[in-house]
Amino acid sequence: MELYFAPMACSIATRIALYEMGKGDEASFHRVALASKTLEDGADFYAINPKGQVPALRLDNGEVLTENAAILQYVADLKPDAGLAPAYGTMERYRLQELLNFIGSELHQKVLATIFNPAAPPEAKAYARDEVAPVKFAMLAEAVKDKAFLIGNRFTVADAYAFFVLSLCPFFGIDIARWPSLEAYFKGLSARPAVARAAAEEMALMKPS
């Protein structure tokens, strides 16, 4: 497998999943410069993923899979006994899909992507931060109230995606300390060896050389 990623983008969730299941050393990682849509060797990333977005995962058969929720579930299903996704056909699996969609559409796109978008008017950024974020993050806080993980008592790929979103909050003017359950949840995730390793590696890539 080959994971195309950008440091501290949502592709970190797939890196975390690979480390959690012990397959990190079996994958290769290719850094993408999102501004220019190029790889480190200058190759055109659009040739790999016409959407120009990370993550993209090249499978062993040469196919390329895109979209975070799909990639996370694919990776989780490579090693079912790792418990990173409930079994297909169970209600818990649909809850996982529900959460991945909520995190992706409501938190990642509707809130963070709006604030980050340089083309977004200041009013739109303020609305996303001050009006939308409190409602949406309160929902996530309720989902982890008195719980270490989003689904059952095991870490899943939904938690990996949630970690990415929460890790960016300080840079987007969102203080998760206002939701004690969310702050405790994030601290617990950050302490996991696979999460800490992925975050340290990607943060190091963001430092000026």
Order of alpha helices (4+ residues) and beta strands (2+ residues): beta-alpha-beta-beta-beta-beta-alpha-alpha-alpha-alpha-alpha-alpha-alpha
